[in-house]
């Protein structure tokens, strides 16, 4: 039984998701105490319960302590079965976080699977659909599997109601090198909104344009969705390179002005573009698990986040692999398995 203190490191829900995925792949049970111990509301939230329920259903697993607010869980894995699965997170719980939990176990099975996930598709503190589709999935496909993701309906916090569909054709994960991102191909900034005044999205774009002044005029756009898919807004910034597309998002919420949201997002994107890193901080978080399951490979990233360091520690508990972040002369960090060159 692998014992994990959920308050260590980043101390959030990522520990739960990675532990479930690794447990299903390796067959090792685990216990987590102090679940999400560093969050303002510790314990399992609805979206975490749904993610664990999904892992239990497709993996024939049993979990004790699986209730909203629980601070301790014990997970006993079974055998992962490919197939068709439908999971509803409820209100605006993140579909992306459920996707993260179950993708790797399904990728490593011996037959195709299909997922239908309902809930939030564009949530704060979770990867939006656009990040999954354009930033993360293309890298996994380079490792062997085929993954088709479709956004059927947007779901903003707090209403939710979104839907994504995923088709997975499994394959063994092969190690790849993601060190160079290649030449810059295109850039875009889109303010997406639903059920809100046009002025909000317009101010997001105008502010983004100020801080991304070297981007072409035709890179900026506003997109209105049907009002019933809101209320909500998200600013999506994309920089497409030959080998990777970085997606930076800014989520609208009460108390945060359109100008502040756009300024923060634009500065994050400008920082990434000015670096030589392949992976931004959020992509780096997500690549550690598939790279570890592939048994090798490497990628460059910006300064490692606490999320990444915590993911590395959980991976080591289950696999024995130690992944290191080595700062390079250009300021990037090379991420590789210790002992591999």
N, C-alpha and C positions, 0 to 999 in steps of 0.2 A: 504494500500500500504506500503510494507516494503521498507524503504530507506537505501541504503548502499553507503558509500563512498569507492570507489574502490582503493583509495590510502592508506587506513588504513592497519595496520598490514603488511602482506607479500606484498600486493599491486600488485598482479599478476593475471593471468588468472584463477587460482583456484577458486577465489571468484565467477567468472562468472559461471563456471561449477557447483559448489556446489549449487549456488542460483537457477540455472535452474532446477536441479534435485529436490531440496527441494520444489520449487514452484509447479512442476508437481505433486509431491506426496501429498503436503498439500493443494493445491488449492489456495495458497496465491500469489497475484501479487507482483512484486518488481520493484524498480528503482535503477539502479547503476549509480552514477556520478563518474567522474575521473577514468574511466575504465583503469585498469592496470597502475595506476598513478605513480608507482615507477619503471616502466621499462624504459630502455633507449629509446625505441620507444613506448610511451604510446598509448592507444586506442586498438581497436580490430584488431587482425591479421586474416589472412585467416582461420587458423584452429579454431579460436574462433567463427568466423562467421559460419563456417560449423557446429560446435558443437551446436550453438544456433538454426540454421536452422533444425538440426536433432531433437532437443527438440521440436521445433514448429511443425514439421511434425508428430511426433508420439504422441504428446500431444495436438493437436488441438489448439496450442497456437498462440498468436499474439505478435510480438516484434517490437517496434519502435526504430529507430536508428541502424538498423542492416546493417551496411556497414563497410568495412575495414577502420580502422582509427578512427571510431566513439568513442567518449569519454563518451557517455551517452546512456543507453538503458532502455526501459520500457518493461516489460514482463508480459503478461496477460495469465495465463495458461488455458487450456481446459481440456478435459478428455483424458487420455492416452489410446491408442488403441494398443493392441498387433497385431503382423503381421510380414510381411517380409519387410525389409527396406534395401536400398542400398545407402550409402553415400560416395562420393568421396571428399577427403579433398583437393586434388590438390597438385602438386609437392610433397614436403616432409612434408607437414603439418601432425601432429601426429594423426594416427588412434587411438592410445591409449587414447588420451585426449577426443576424441569423444565418445569412449567406456565408459569412466568414466562418462560422462554426462548423457548418456541414460540408463545405466545398471540398476540402482536402480528403476527408474520408470517402466521399463519393468519387472523387477523381482517381482514387487508387483501387476501385473495385474492378470487376471484370465484365461489366455490362453498362449500357447507357442509363442515365437517370434524367428525370424532369422535375423541376421545382416550380411551384407557384407560391409566391410570398406576398402577403397582404399586410398593409400597415403604413408606416412612414417610409417614404423613399428619399426625402430631403430633410434630414433631422440635424439639429445641433449635436455636436459631440459624437458624430457617426459619419462614416463615409457616404456621401450622396451617390445616387445611381450613376451619375456621370463619371465620378471617380472610378467606380467599379468597372464600368464599361470601357472607358478610354485609357485609364491609367494602369489598372491592376490586371484585368483579364488578358489583355494582349501579351503581357509578360508570361503569364501562366501558359498561354497557348504556345509560346516559344519553347516551353519545357516539354511539350508533347501532347497534352490533352486538347480537346476541342470544346469550347464553351461559348454558347450563344446566350446573350442576355438581352431581354426586351423590356422596355418600360411601357406598360399598358396604360397606366394612369398615375399622375403625380399624387403624392400624399405629403402634405406639409404638417408640421407641428402646430397646434395640438390636435387638429381634426383627424389627420391620417387619411385612411381610405385609399391609399395607393396600392398598386399591384405591379409586380415584376415577375417575369417568367424566364426560367433558365433551363437550357438543355445542355447536358454534360455527356461527352463521349470520353471515357476514361483512357488513360495511358500511363505507363510508368513515367515518373518525373525524371528528366535528365538534367544534370548540372549545366548551367549556362553562365557566360561571362557578360555582365552588364556594367561595364566600366566607362564606356564612351556613349554619350547620348546622340552624337552626330550633329549635323547642321540643322539650324533652325528652319522649319518649313512654313509654319503659319502661326498666327496668334488670333485669339478672339476673346471678346468680353460680352457676355450676355446677361442682362437683368431679366430674370423670369419672375412673373408675378401672377397672382390669381386672387380675385375678390378684394383687391386693395386699389387705392387711387393710383392712376398712371404716374402721378408726380413722384411717388416714392421710387419707382424703378428708374425714372428719368434722372433723378438726383444721384442715384447709384452710378449710372453710366457717366454722367457729367463729372463726378468726382474721380471715378476710375480713369477717365481720359486725362485728367490733370496729372495723376501720378504715373501714368503710362504714356507719357507725352511722345515717346518715340514709336508708338504703335500706329499703324495706318488708320485713317478715319473709318474705312469700311470694316475695321475689326470690331466696332462697337455696335450693339443692337439691343433692342428691348423686345421681349416676347411675352404676350399676354395669353394666359390659359383660361379656359372656361371658369367662371366664377365659382361653380360648385366644387372645383378642385382646390379651393382656398379656404380661408384666407392664408396667404403666405407669399414670401418672396425669397429668392436666392440669387446672388451674383456669382456667375460662373466665369472664371478666367482660365483660358487654356493656351498653352504654348506647346505646339507639336514639333518635335525634333525627329530626326531620321529613325531613332531607335526607341523613343519613349515620348509620351505625351503627359505633361504635368497639368493637373487640374487643381486649381485653388478655388475654394468656395467661401462665400460670406453669407450667413443666414440672418434674415431679418427677425428681430424679436422686440418685444415691448421694452422701451427704455434705451434702445440703441438707434441712433439716427442713421439714415441712409448714407450720409456723408462719412460717418465714423466706420460703418461696416465696409464701405468701398475703400476707404483709405487703408484700413488694416489689410484687406485682401490684396490690394494693389501692391502694397509694400512687401508682402510675403512673396508675391509672384516676382517682383523686381529683384528680390534677394536671390531667389532660385535661379532666375535667368542669368544673373551676374556671376553665379558660381559655375563650376565645371562639373557638378555632381550629376549622376544619372538619376538618382532617386531623391525626391523631396522627403521630408520627415515622415509623412503619413504613408507613403509608398514603402519606405524602409521598414516601418512597423509590420506591414503586411507581407513583405518578401521573406522575412526571416523564417517563417514556418515552412513554406514550400521549398525554400533552398535547403533547409535542414532535412526535410523529407527526401529531397533529391540526393542528399549525402555530400553536397559540395556546390561549387560555383562561387561567384563573388559579384559584388556590386559596389558602386561608390555612392556615397550619400553626404548630406550636410552633417553638421554636428549631431551626434546621436541624441535622441530624446529619451526621457525617462521611460516612455512607453516601449521603445526599442530595447533598452537595457533590461527591462522587466521581461519582455518576451524572450529575450536571449536566455535569461535565467530559468524560465519555465521549460524551455526547449531542452536545456541541459539536464534538468531533472528526469525527463522522459527518455532522452536519446543518448545521454553521455557526451554529446557533442558540445564543444565550447566554441562559440563564435566571437570573433574579436573585431574591434573597430580601430583601425590603424590610420592615424592622421597622415596625410600626404603633403608634399611640398606646396601643392596648389591650394591647400586648406580643406580639401575634401577628406572624407574618411573611407578607406577601403574596408569592406565587410567581407570576411572570409572565415572558413572553419579553421580553428587552430591546428597547426601542423600541415595544412595544405598550402601548396605554392603553385 
